[in-house]
Amino acid sequence: MYRYLRPISLIAVLLLVFSGVSPLSASADSRAAQRGYLIGVPPFTAGPDIARAANGDTIELTGSGTFTPGKRRATGFGIFVHKNAAGITLAEGSWTATRLLRFRSFGSGSQQGEPQEFEGGLALIRVRLSPFIGAESGEDAVLLIDCLLGSPPAGEEEGVQLRVSGGPEFTEQVSGENLFIKLERSREDRAEEPDDSND
């Protein structure tokens, strides 16, 4: 897992993916700290993420963004490809995050030897799907993002799900990797850092 991330420094990830965000600023509450997220974005994570519906249709997703749990704010953008069971493309377009519905942290990826800022968790984000051709108004959907770093509960699976309002529900997580990155350090995080002042 996350084999693509190991040669790449945390700072490089932050600069390349979350440009315009001030990385590792201070936050009083770790639970409310701003996070970045990556969905099947090579070379950072394996992708694209793929989820399957009951009729065999699949949705492929890639993208990235940020969210703030305390304020339910979410940003993000990516690409989706909807295929039928035979692998024929039915629709493709972009998705845009509009609101964070829920986030549950599984803890730091340091337990797996990853940087402390890498984090596992489960996020639900409301998104807007905008096909490149047709359906001018687009469709609303709920995107589930699951990352298994930290200490995830039993039964969790790495991947994504997508539930389209009035449309298909892609609830079988097939493949792909995701990552949450804590963009703010809480007081608890800073207290755990080693004191190098005497070095």
TADAQUI-V449848 format. One record per run of one state. SS is the DSSP state (2 for helix, 1 for strand, 0 for the rest). FROM is the first residue (numbers start at 1). LEN is the number of residues. Records with the same first field share a line. If there is no record, write none. Layout:
SS=FROM-LEN + FROM-LEN
//
This chain:
0=1-9 + 18-7 + 28-2 + 33-1 + 40-9 + 54-4 + 69-4 + 84-5 + 113-5 + 132-7 + 148-11 + 165-4 + 176-2 + 183-1 + 193-7
2=10-8 + 30-3 + 109-4 + 187-6
1=25-3 + 34-6 + 49-5 + 58-11 + 73-11 + 89-20 + 118-14 + 139-9 + 159-6 + 169-7 + 178-5 + 184-3
//
